[in-house]
Amino acid sequence: MELESINKLLLKLPKPYSYDFNHVFYNFFSNSWEYLPEEIDEEDIIERYLENLNAEDDREKIEGIIKSLQEILNE
């Protein structure tokens, strides 16, 4: 990245610059600085993903998930 681009990104980050860069990142999609979550609730992520699936539109994905789960259970 060029220095000018970096300076533009830093303008959006509130001063003083005392951030732990292991917990802060620039989200290019939302064009903003964001914090990483302290703890990831994997079960919640899976539940939200499954809730957003549509039986008609996502049938292949759902069948793939079922197949993967059956393989895990059969190990």
N, C-alpha and C positions, 0 to 999 in steps of 0.2 A: 504494500500500500504506500501511496505517496504521503509525504508529511502533511500536505494540505488536507487530504482526506481524513487522516488521523485527527488533525486539529478540529475538523468539523464534527467528528464523532464525540470527541471529548467535550465540546461545547454543550452537548446535551446531558453530560454527566455532572450532577451538582458538586460544587466544591465544598469543602476541601477534598482533594483526591486521596482519601484514606480508605480505599476499598480493598477487600481481599479478593484478588482476581481469581481465586479458586471458587468463588461464590457469585460473581457478577459476570454477565456476558452481554454482548450487544446482539439483539434480535433484529436481523436484517429484514425480516418479514413485517414486523410491527414498527420498525425504525425507532427502537427505543432500547435503553439499558434495562436489564431485568436481573433479578436475583434468582439463583437456583434454589429450589425448595430444600429446606433443611433435611427433611426425611421424605422418602418416596413411599407412598402406600400402594404397593403393587396390587393388592386385592381390589382397592378402589379403582385403580386404572383399568384393570381387567373388566370390572363390573361396568364402568362407564363405556368402555369400548363395546362390550356385548350389548348394552342397552341401545346403542346407536346403530346396531346392525338391523337391517330390514330383511325379513324372511324372504321376500320376493326378489329384491334387488341384490342381496348378498348371499344368495343360496350357496354358491361355490365356496365362498369364504367360510360360511358356517359349517358346511360339510367337511372342509379341510380342518377346521378346529376340532370338530367331533372326532375325526379320524386320528388326529394327533393326540387327543386326550385318551382315546381308546388304546393307542399304542403305549402311552405312558402307563396306563393302568395294567396292561398286560405284561409289563416288564418284570 
